[in-house]
Amino acid sequence: MVVQSNGRFTLTINLAGELEPILATGTMFFEDGEFFAIQFDDDEPNDPTYFGDTLSGNTFSLIGGPETAEWDFDGDGNDECASVSLSFERA
């Protein structure tokens, strides 16, 4: 994941057995200086996804509730609901 200072990001996902990576782009921001949100470029405009966030030392964590994401877990071409939990550690 590459995040620019203006909040724009590119997330590259390399799946085992797949030749082409999956790319997701968008913007990360704090709405009203309080709620952490991600607006993915392929989602509806002005419809960000909100995450709980914590900062502890050098670790920033994002936690989304049920159905904050979708993924085709079984490879049948249909996305299933998913939860998201990400931790970023400052190097």
JOVEN-V867301 format. One record per backbone hydrogen bond with DSSP energy under -1.0 kcal/mol. CO is the residue of the C=O (numbers start at 1). NH is the residue of the N-H. E is the energy in kcal/mol with one decimal. If there is no record, write none. Layout:
<<CO & NH & E> <CO & NH & E>>
//
This chain:
<<2 & 10 & -2.1> <4 & 7 & -2.0> <7 & 28 & -2.4> <8 & 4 & -3.2> <9 & 26 & -1.5> <10 & 2 & -2.4> <11 & 24 & -2.3> <13 & 22 & -2.9> <15 & 18 & -1.9> <22 & 13 & -3.0> <24 & 11 & -3.3> <25 & 41 & -2.9> <26 & 9 & -2.3> <27 & 39 & -3.0> <29 & 37 & -3.2> <30 & 33 & -1.3> <31 & 34 & -2.3> <31 & 35 & -2.2> <35 & 31 & -3.3> <36 & 51 & -2.3> <37 & 29 & -2.5> <38 & 49 & -2.8> <39 & 27 & -2.2> <40 & 43 & -1.7> <44 & 47 & -1.3> <49 & 38 & -2.4> <52 & 63 & -2.6> <54 & 61 & -2.7> <56 & 59 & -2.1> <58 & 90 & -2.9> <59 & 56 & -2.8> <60 & 88 & -3.1> <61 & 54 & -1.9> <62 & 86 & -2.4> <63 & 52 & -2.9> <65 & 68 & -1.2> <69 & 82 & -2.5> <71 & 73 & -1.6> <71 & 80 & -3.1> <80 & 71 & -2.3> <82 & 68 & -1.0> <82 & 69 & -1.7> <84 & 64 & -3.5> <86 & 62 & -3.1> <88 & 60 & -2.9>>
//
